[in-house]
Amino acid sequence: MAKNRDYWKKRFEQLEQAANKEALTYLRELEKQYLKALQEIEAQINTWYRRFAVNNQIDMSEARRLLNTKELAEFKWTVEDYIRFGEANELNQLWMKQLENASARFHISRLEALKVHIQQSLETLFDKQLSGIDDLMKKIYMEDYYKTLFEVQKGFNVAWDIASVDQNKLSKIISKPWAVDGKNFSERIWTNKTKLISELHNELTQMTILGKGPDEAIRNIAQKMNTSKNNAGRLVMTEQSYFSTVAQGDAFRELGVERYEIVATLDDRTSEICQELDGKVFEMKDFEAGVTAPPFHVWCRTVVAPYFDDDFGERAARGVDGEVYYVPGNITYKQWKEKHVK
C-alpha cells in the first residue's frame, strides 16, 4: 500500500536536512579558508610596513615613496615561486599568464608587488572554493538521486535495479546555468573573485596614496572579505537546494511519479512565497527547479515530495529482467544501494 502524505513529507524533509547539513559542513571549511587568506594578507601588509617604516626608521611619506619606487628586481624570484605553485596546483591560466608577465619584467613597484602577493592568496582561496563547491554539488546530486529512489521504492515495499549516474551527464547537469542571470555557480564564483580582487587592490592604492595606517587598511579589507564570504555562503546553500531538487526530480521521472507536492518548512523564517506554495501539487511535466520547484529564493529550505492519492492501493514495479523485487521494511539505504544500483 502507498504511504500517506505525511509519510512522504517527513521523509523528504529529512533528505533535505541531510543535504543542508552537508552544505553547512562545507561552509565551515570555507570560513577557515577565508580566515587563512585574510591572515596571509594581513601578514603581507604588516611586513611591508615594518620593513619600510620601522626597520628603516622612516616616516609614512618616505614609506609611500619607497612603495612606489621602481626598484624591486628581487621580486622576480618570489613570482617564480608562485608560478611553480600554480603549476603544481593547477591555478587558473589567466593568473598564471599574469605571473609570467610579472617575472619577465626587470623592475616592479613595491605597491604592485604587494598587490601580487595578496592576489596570490585570493587566487588560491577561490581555486579551492571552485573545486570544493563543484565536488560538493556532484556529491549532493548523486546522494539525493539515489536516496530518493530508495525512499520511494521502500515506501511501496517494491524495488528494482537502476543504472548508476552517468558521470558525463552529471558534469553537464552541474555546469548548466539555471538562474535568471544565465550564470552557473563557477561563473558566480569568478565574478565574486574579480570583484574582491579589484576592491582590495583599490584599498591598497588608497592606503599608499592617502597614507592610511595598516590597521585601517586591514580592517577595511576584512570587511570586504567578510562580504565575499557571505556571498559564497548564499551561493553554496542556494545551489545545494537547486541540485537536491534536480536530483529528486530526475529520480521521480525514473520511477514514473506523476505528481509532486511543495513542502515548506513552516517557522518564523519561512518566506511568504514558500508559505503560499506549501501544499501545492504539480504535475511532473511541469517540474522545473527554481521555477515550479525549489529553490524559490536564496537560502530556500522548501522541498518537494512525491504526491500519491492516499487510496492509491497496491503498486508493483518490475526491473529490466521482468523480476519484481520486494523490499523488507527494515532495509537500510546502504543495503539497498549495494543490491539495486548497477
C-alpha positions in Angstrom: 0.0 0.0 0.0 1.2 3.6 -0.7 2.2 5.6 2.3 0.1 8.6 3.3 1.1 12.2 2.5 2.6 12.8 6.0 5.0 9.9 5.5 6.3 11.3 2.2 6.6 14.9 3.5 8.5 13.7 6.6 10.9 11.5 4.6 11.8 14.2 2.0 12.2 16.9 4.7 14.7 14.6 6.3 16.5 14.2 2.9 16.7 18.0 2.6 18.0 18.3 6.2 20.8 15.8 5.4 21.8 17.7 2.2 21.6 21.0 4.1 23.9 19.6 6.8 26.4 18.6 4.2 26.5 22.1 2.7 26.8 23.7 6.2 29.8 21.4 6.9 31.5 22.7 3.8 30.7 26.3 4.7 32.6 25.9 8.0 35.6 24.7 6.0 35.1 27.7 3.6 35.1 30.1 6.5 38.5 28.6 7.6 39.9 29.2 4.1 38.7 32.8 4.1 40.3 33.3 7.6 43.6 31.8 6.4 43.6 34.1 3.3 42.9 37.2 5.5 45.7 36.2 7.8 48.1 35.9 4.9 47.0 39.3 3.6 47.4 40.9 7.0 50.8 39.5 7.4 51.9 40.8 3.9 50.7 44.3 4.7 52.3 44.4 8.1 55.6 43.0 6.7 55.8 45.8 4.1 55.1 48.5 6.7 57.6 47.1 9.2 60.2 46.8 6.5 59.9 50.4 5.3 58.6 52.4 8.3 60.0 50.6 11.3 63.2 48.8 10.4 64.5 51.7 8.3 63.2 54.4 10.8 61.4 56.4 8.1 58.2 58.3 8.2 55.0 57.4 6.3 55.7 59.8 3.4 59.0 58.1 2.8 57.4 54.7 3.1 54.9 55.7 0.4 57.7 56.8 -1.8 59.5 53.5 -1.5 56.3 51.6 -2.1 56.1 53.3 -5.5 59.8 53.2 -6.4 60.7 51.0 -9.4 63.5 49.1 -7.6 62.2 45.6 -6.9 64.1 43.3 -9.2 64.4 40.6 -6.5 60.6 40.3 -6.6 61.1 38.1 -9.7 62.2 35.2 -7.5 59.0 35.3 -5.5 56.9 35.4 -8.6 58.7 32.3 -9.9 57.9 30.5 -6.7 54.2 31.4 -7.3 54.4 30.1 -10.8 55.7 26.8 -9.6 52.9 26.6 -7.0 50.3 27.5 -9.6 51.6 24.8 -12.0 51.5 22.2 -9.2 48.0 23.2 -8.1 46.5 24.0 -11.5 45.5 27.6 -10.7 43.6 29.3 -13.5 45.6 30.1 -16.6 44.8 33.8 -16.8 46.5 34.4 -13.4 49.4 32.1 -14.4 49.9 34.3 -17.5 49.9 37.5 -15.4 52.6 35.9 -13.1 54.7 35.0 -16.1 54.5 38.6 -17.4 55.5 39.9 -14.0 58.5 37.6 -13.8 59.7 38.8 -17.2 59.9 42.5 -16.0 63.2 43.6 -14.6 61.6 46.1 -12.2 58.3 46.3 -10.4 56.9 48.8 -7.9 56.7 47.8 -4.3 53.0 48.6 -4.3 52.5 46.4 -7.3 54.4 43.6 -5.6 52.2 43.9 -2.6 49.1 43.6 -4.9 50.6 40.4 -6.5 51.3 38.8 -3.1 47.7 39.5 -2.0 46.2 38.4 -5.3 48.1 35.1 -5.0 46.3 34.5 -1.7 42.9 35.2 -3.3 43.6 33.1 -6.4 44.4 30.2 -4.1 41.3 30.8 -2.0 38.9 30.9 -4.9 40.6 28.0 -6.7 39.9 25.8 -3.6 36.4 27.3 -3.4 35.6 26.4 -7.0 36.8 22.8 -6.8 35.2 22.4 -3.4 31.8 23.6 -4.5 32.0 21.5 -7.7 32.7 18.4 -5.7 30.0 19.2 -3.1 27.3 19.7 -5.7 28.1 16.5 -7.5 28.0 14.6 -4.2 24.7 16.2 -3.2 23.1 15.4 -6.6 24.2 11.7 -6.5 23.2 11.2 -2.9 19.8 12.8 -3.3 19.2 10.9 -6.5 19.9 7.5 -5.0 18.2 8.3 -1.7 15.1 9.5 -3.5 14.9 6.2 -5.4 15.5 4.3 -2.2 12.8 6.2 -0.2 10.1 5.8 -2.9 10.8 2.2 -3.6 10.9 1.4 0.1 7.7 3.4 0.6 5.9 0.9 -1.7 7.9 -2.1 -0.5 8.9 -2.8 -4.1 12.3 -2.2 -5.7 14.1 -2.8 -9.0 17.6 -2.3 -10.3 18.5 1.1 -11.7 21.6 2.3 -13.6 24.2 4.3 -11.8 24.5 8.0 -12.6 26.5 8.7 -15.8 29.4 11.0 -14.9 29.4 12.8 -18.2 25.7 13.5 -17.7 26.4 14.7 -14.2 29.0 17.1 -15.3 26.6 18.7 -17.8 23.9 18.9 -15.1 26.4 20.6 -12.7 27.6 23.1 -15.3 24.2 24.1 -16.7 23.1 27.7 -15.8 19.7 27.8 -14.1 19.1 31.3 -12.6 17.7 34.3 -14.4 21.2 35.8 -14.8 22.2 32.9 -17.0 25.3 32.1 -14.9 26.3 28.8 -13.3 27.9 28.7 -9.9 31.5 28.7 -11.3 30.8 31.9 -13.2 29.3 33.5 -10.0 32.5 32.4 -8.1 34.6 34.1 -10.8 32.6 37.3 -10.5 32.9 37.3 -6.7 36.7 36.8 -7.1 37.1 39.5 -9.7 35.1 42.0 -7.6 37.1 41.2 -4.4 40.5 41.5 -6.1 39.5 44.8 -7.6 38.3 46.1 -4.2 41.4 45.0 -2.3 43.7 46.5 -5.0 41.9 49.8 -4.7 42.2 49.7 -0.9 46.0 49.1 -1.2 46.3 52.0 -3.6 44.4 54.3 -1.3 46.4 53.1 1.7 49.6 54.2 -0.1 48.4 57.4 -1.6 46.5 58.7 1.4 48.9 57.4 4.0 46.4 55.1 5.8 47.9 53.0 8.6 48.0 49.3 8.2 45.3 48.8 10.9 42.8 50.8 9.0 43.6 49.1 5.7 43.4 45.6 7.2 40.1 46.5 8.9 38.6 47.6 5.5 39.9 44.6 3.8 38.5 42.3 6.5 35.1 43.8 5.9 35.3 43.2 2.1 36.5 39.6 2.8 33.5 39.1 5.1 31.1 40.3 2.4 32.7 37.9 -0.1 32.4 35.1 2.4 28.7 35.8 2.9 28.1 35.9 -0.8 29.8 32.5 -1.0 27.6 31.2 1.8 24.4 32.3 0.0 25.7 30.7 -3.2 26.5 27.3 -1.6 23.2 27.0 0.2 21.1 28.1 -2.8 23.0 25.8 -5.2 22.6 22.9 -2.7 18.8 23.4 -2.7 18.8 23.5 -6.5 20.8 20.4 -7.1 18.9 18.5 -4.4 15.7 19.4 -6.2 17.1 18.5 -9.7 18.2 15.1 -8.4 14.8 14.4 -6.8 13.0 15.4 -10.0 15.2 13.1 -12.1 14.5 10.2 -9.6 10.8 10.9 -9.7 10.9 10.6 -13.5 12.9 7.4 -13.3 10.2 5.9 -11.0 7.2 7.2 -13.0 6.0 9.6 -10.4 3.3 11.7 -11.9 2.7 14.4 -9.3 4.8 16.2 -6.6 3.9 18.4 -3.7 5.7 21.5 -2.3 6.6 21.1 1.3 7.7 24.3 3.1 9.5 24.5 6.5 6.9 26.5 8.4 8.6 28.6 11.0 9.2 32.3 11.6 11.9 32.3 8.9 9.8 30.9 6.1 9.3 33.3 3.3 5.9 34.5 2.1 6.3 32.8 -1.2 7.1 29.4 0.4 4.2 29.8 2.8 1.9 30.4 -0.2 3.2 27.4 -2.1 3.2 25.0 0.8 0.9 22.0 0.0 0.5 22.9 -3.7 0.5 19.9 -6.0 2.0 20.0 -9.5 2.2 17.6 -12.5 5.7 16.2 -13.1 5.5 17.5 -16.7 5.7 21.0 -15.2 8.7 20.2 -12.8 11.4 22.9 -13.1 13.8 23.6 -10.3 13.9 27.3 -9.5 10.5 27.9 -11.1 7.9 25.3 -10.1 10.1 23.6 -7.6 12.7 24.9 -5.1 14.7 27.0 -4.7 12.3 29.9 -4.9 14.8 32.3 -3.4 18.3 32.4 -1.8 18.6 30.3 1.4 15.4 28.4 0.4 14.6 25.5 2.6 11.5 24.3 0.9 11.5 20.7 -0.5 9.4 18.5 -2.9 7.8 15.2 -2.1 6.1 12.7 -4.4 2.3 13.0 -4.3 0.1 10.0 -4.3 -3.6 9.7 -3.5 -4.0 8.1 -0.1 -6.3 5.5 -1.6 -3.7 4.7 -4.3 -3.7 1.0 -3.5 -1.1 -1.6 -4.2 1.6 -0.9 -6.8 4.3 -3.1 -8.2 7.2 -2.4 -10.5 9.5 -4.6 -12.5 13.1 -4.4 -13.4 14.5 -4.7 -16.9 14.7 -8.5 -16.4 11.0 -8.6 -15.6 11.6 -9.6 -12.0 9.7 -7.9 -9.1 11.8 -7.1 -6.0 10.0 -6.7 -2.7 11.8 -4.5 -0.1 11.8 -5.5 3.5 10.6 -2.8 5.8 13.9 -2.7 7.8 16.2 -2.5 4.8 18.9 0.2 5.1 19.9 2.6 2.3 23.4 1.1 2.1 21.9 -2.4 1.7 19.5 -1.2 -1.0 22.2 0.6 -2.9 24.6 -2.3 -2.9 21.9 -4.6 -4.3 20.0 -2.4 -6.8 22.3 0.3 -8.2 24.1 -1.2 -11.2 
